[in-house]
Amino acid sequence: MAEIIGISAGRKNKVTESVVKAVLEGTGKTYELISLSGKLIRPCEACNGCVKTNRCVIQDDFAPILEKLYQSDGIVFGAPTYWDHMNAKGQVFWERLCFSGRHNAVFPLRGKPGIIVAVDGKGGGQHVIRDLTIYYNDAGIYPAGHITAQGEYACFSCGYGNYCPVGGFAELFPLGTEITKDILPSISNQHPEVCDLTPEIRDLTGEAKKTGAVLSKVVDNLTAASRDSRNGSGKKRDGSRLTE
């Protein structure tokens, strides 16, 4: 079983997934990267089918992913921004996770450390940080840090983006600009709309791996605290996979 589970709620092989993967690599621990792209994650129906077991009863791709989170030592979750919120796929994932886990104050993920990867078209990411912080707090996840990145607007690949006056492309480049690889935002090409940045500044890979190293240290500290607790009182703290 992987020690760290990373989940991307963004498009396959785009910036969100790339940054999540780099954070995972930076932990130096065993990891699994899961993309929600193409997976069926239905919204919470508030059916109360999870009250007795703290397990969602809706049959789709959600439950197997959640079980991997329960067994992990740490979490990395990344999502893009859609209309000033985390995208819908990320929202429904966390609605079901938080609702199913909170009954009878069980909170299965309490105390696990988590990293937030927040992506938007201009690189701020504050809306994803806001939304995921709410969910992390509700689930009892320890916020170990966050990293923001500029993502690639869908306008770059829709076929009309460089001539559409209401798209994200127009916020970065003059209409009519030819879409070439060198102006596509990526983990190694942040803010291509800014001309005078060095390649080192544009490349977010190093920062992402440093963020992963922070998560790794937090996991190690929790593991050490758990070991000391077992050797001392014989009890383990619930949350870092520890119970009496």
C-alpha positions as CSV (number, residue, x, y, z in Angstrom):
1,M,0.0,0.0,0.0
2,A,1.3,3.4,-1.0
3,E,2.3,5.7,1.9
4,I,1.2,8.9,0.2
5,I,-1.9,9.2,-2.0
6,G,-2.1,12.0,-4.5
7,I,-5.3,12.9,-6.3
8,S,-5.8,15.2,-9.2
9,A,-9.3,16.6,-9.9
10,G,-8.0,18.3,-13.0
11,R,-7.7,17.2,-16.6
12,K,-5.5,14.3,-17.5
13,N,-1.8,15.2,-18.2
14,K,-2.4,18.9,-17.5
15,V,-0.9,21.2,-14.9
16,T,-2.8,20.1,-11.8
17,E,-1.8,16.5,-12.3
18,S,1.8,17.4,-13.1
19,V,2.2,19.5,-9.9
20,V,0.5,16.8,-7.7
21,K,3.0,14.2,-9.2
22,A,6.0,16.5,-8.5
23,V,4.9,16.9,-4.9
24,L,4.5,13.1,-4.5
25,E,8.0,12.6,-6.0
26,G,9.4,15.1,-3.5
27,T,8.2,13.1,-0.5
28,G,10.7,10.3,-1.2
29,K,8.0,7.9,-0.1
30,T,6.0,5.3,-1.9
31,Y,3.0,7.0,-3.6
32,E,0.1,6.5,-5.9
33,L,-1.2,9.2,-8.2
34,I,-4.9,9.0,-9.0
35,S,-6.6,11.1,-11.6
36,L,-10.3,11.7,-11.2
37,S,-10.5,12.5,-14.9
38,G,-12.7,10.0,-16.6
39,K,-13.9,8.5,-13.3
40,L,-17.6,8.5,-12.2
41,I,-17.9,10.4,-9.0
42,R,-21.6,11.2,-8.3
43,P,-22.7,13.9,-5.9
44,C,-23.7,13.3,-2.4
45,E,-27.5,12.6,-2.1
46,A,-27.6,13.0,1.7
47,C,-29.3,9.6,1.7
48,N,-27.9,8.7,5.2
49,G,-26.8,5.3,3.9
50,C,-23.4,5.9,5.4
51,V,-24.6,6.7,9.0
52,K,-23.8,3.3,10.5
53,T,-20.6,2.4,8.6
54,N,-19.1,5.7,7.6
55,R,-18.9,4.3,4.1
56,C,-20.8,5.8,1.2
57,V,-23.2,3.4,-0.4
58,I,-23.4,5.0,-3.9
59,Q,-21.9,2.6,-6.4
60,D,-19.3,4.4,-8.5
61,D,-15.5,5.0,-8.5
62,F,-15.5,6.9,-5.2
63,A,-15.2,4.1,-2.6
64,P,-12.0,2.4,-3.8
65,I,-10.2,5.8,-3.8
66,L,-11.4,6.7,-0.3
67,E,-10.2,3.3,1.1
68,K,-6.7,4.1,-0.2
69,L,-6.8,7.5,1.6
70,Y,-7.8,5.7,4.8
71,Q,-4.8,3.4,4.5
72,S,-2.3,6.2,3.6
73,D,0.0,8.2,5.8
74,G,-0.5,11.5,3.9
75,I,-2.6,13.1,1.2
76,V,-1.9,15.4,-1.7
77,F,-5.1,16.8,-3.4
78,G,-5.0,19.1,-6.4
79,A,-7.8,20.9,-8.2
80,P,-8.3,23.6,-10.8
81,T,-10.5,26.7,-10.4
82,Y,-13.8,26.9,-12.2
83,W,-15.9,30.0,-11.7
84,D,-14.1,31.0,-8.4
85,H,-14.5,27.6,-6.8
86,M,-12.7,24.3,-6.9
87,N,-14.1,22.4,-9.9
88,A,-17.2,20.2,-9.5
89,K,-15.4,16.9,-9.6
90,G,-13.3,18.0,-6.7
91,Q,-16.3,19.4,-4.8
92,V,-18.4,16.2,-5.1
93,F,-15.4,14.1,-4.0
94,W,-15.0,16.0,-0.8
95,E,-18.8,16.4,-0.1
96,R,-19.1,12.6,0.0
97,L,-15.8,12.1,1.9
98,C,-16.8,14.6,4.6
99,F,-20.4,13.6,4.9
100,S,-19.7,9.9,5.2
101,G,-16.9,10.3,7.7
102,R,-18.4,12.7,10.2
103,H,-21.3,10.5,11.5
104,N,-20.9,9.7,15.2
105,A,-17.8,11.9,15.2
106,V,-15.7,9.1,13.6
107,F,-13.6,11.3,11.2
108,P,-11.5,8.4,9.7
109,L,-8.9,10.9,8.3
110,R,-8.5,12.9,11.5
111,G,-4.9,13.9,12.0
112,K,-3.6,12.8,8.6
113,P,-1.4,15.5,7.0
114,G,-2.5,16.9,3.7
115,I,-1.1,19.2,1.0
116,I,-3.3,21.4,-1.2
117,V,-2.4,22.0,-4.9
118,A,-4.4,24.9,-6.1
119,V,-4.5,25.8,-9.8
120,D,-6.1,28.7,-11.8
121,G,-5.6,30.4,-15.0
122,K,-3.5,33.2,-13.5
123,G,-1.6,31.2,-10.8
124,G,-3.3,32.6,-7.7
125,G,-5.3,29.5,-6.6
126,Q,-6.9,31.3,-3.6
127,H,-10.4,29.9,-4.4
128,V,-9.2,26.3,-4.3
129,I,-7.2,26.9,-1.2
130,R,-10.3,28.3,0.4
131,D,-12.5,25.4,-0.6
132,L,-10.1,22.7,0.3
133,T,-9.2,24.3,3.6
134,I,-12.9,24.1,4.6
135,Y,-13.0,20.4,3.6
136,Y,-9.7,19.6,5.3
137,N,-10.8,21.2,8.5
138,D,-14.1,19.4,8.4
139,A,-12.4,16.0,7.9
140,G,-9.8,16.7,10.6
141,I,-7.0,16.7,8.1
142,Y,-3.8,18.5,9.3
143,P,-3.0,21.2,6.8
144,A,0.7,20.6,6.0
145,G,1.0,23.2,3.3
146,H,-0.1,24.3,-0.1
147,I,1.3,25.2,-3.5
148,T,-0.3,27.3,-6.3
149,A,0.2,27.1,-10.0
150,Q,-0.9,28.6,-13.2
151,G,-3.0,26.2,-15.2
152,E,-3.9,26.0,-18.9
153,Y,-7.2,27.5,-19.8
154,A,-9.3,25.2,-21.9
155,C,-9.4,28.1,-24.4
156,F,-5.8,27.1,-25.4
157,S,-7.1,23.9,-27.0
158,C,-10.8,24.6,-27.9
159,G,-9.9,25.8,-31.4
160,Y,-11.3,29.3,-31.1
161,G,-9.6,30.6,-27.9
162,N,-7.2,33.0,-29.5
163,Y,-10.0,34.9,-31.2
164,C,-12.7,34.6,-28.5
165,P,-13.1,37.9,-26.5
166,V,-14.7,36.4,-23.5
167,G,-12.3,33.5,-22.9
168,G,-9.4,33.0,-20.6
169,F,-6.8,33.3,-23.4
170,A,-7.8,36.9,-23.9
171,E,-6.9,37.7,-20.3
172,L,-3.3,36.7,-21.0
173,F,-2.6,37.5,-24.7
174,P,-3.8,39.8,-27.4
175,L,-6.5,38.3,-29.6
176,G,-5.1,36.8,-32.7
177,T,-1.9,35.6,-31.0
178,E,-0.8,32.3,-32.5
179,I,-1.1,29.4,-30.0
180,T,2.3,27.7,-29.9
181,K,3.9,25.4,-27.3
182,D,6.0,28.2,-25.9
183,I,2.9,30.1,-24.7
184,L,1.2,27.1,-23.1
185,P,1.3,27.2,-19.3
186,S,2.8,24.0,-17.8
187,I,4.6,23.0,-14.6
188,S,7.9,24.0,-16.3
189,N,6.5,27.0,-18.1
190,Q,4.6,29.2,-15.7
191,H,3.4,32.6,-16.7
192,P,4.4,32.5,-20.4
193,E,2.5,35.8,-20.8
194,V,5.3,37.5,-18.8
195,C,8.3,38.0,-21.2
196,D,11.2,38.6,-18.8
197,L,11.1,35.6,-16.5
198,T,14.0,33.3,-16.3
199,P,13.6,29.5,-17.0
200,E,14.3,28.9,-13.3
201,I,11.5,31.1,-12.2
202,R,9.1,29.6,-14.7
203,D,9.8,26.0,-13.6
204,L,7.6,25.1,-10.6
205,T,9.0,21.5,-10.3
206,G,11.6,22.3,-7.6
207,E,9.1,24.2,-5.4
208,A,6.6,21.3,-5.8
209,K,9.2,18.8,-4.7
210,K,10.1,21.0,-1.7
211,T,6.5,21.0,-0.7
212,G,6.5,17.2,-0.9
213,A,9.6,17.1,1.4
214,V,7.6,19.1,3.9
215,L,4.8,16.6,3.8
216,S,7.3,13.8,4.2
217,K,8.8,15.4,7.4
218,V,5.4,15.9,8.9
219,V,4.6,12.2,8.2
220,D,7.9,11.2,9.8
221,N,7.2,13.3,12.9
222,L,3.7,11.8,13.3
223,T,5.1,8.3,13.0
224,A,7.7,9.1,15.6
225,A,5.1,10.6,17.9
226,S,3.0,7.5,17.4
227,R,5.9,5.2,18.3
228,D,6.7,7.2,21.4
229,S,3.0,7.1,22.4
230,R,2.9,3.3,22.1
231,N,6.1,2.9,24.1
232,G,4.8,5.2,26.8
233,S,1.1,5.0,27.5
234,G,0.3,2.2,25.1
235,K,-2.1,4.4,23.3
236,K,-2.0,5.9,19.8
237,R,-3.5,9.1,18.7
238,D,-6.5,8.7,16.4
239,G,-5.9,10.3,13.1
240,S,-2.4,9.4,12.1
241,R,-3.7,5.9,11.7
242,L,-3.6,5.4,15.4
243,T,-6.1,4.1,17.9
244,E,-5.9,2.5,21.3
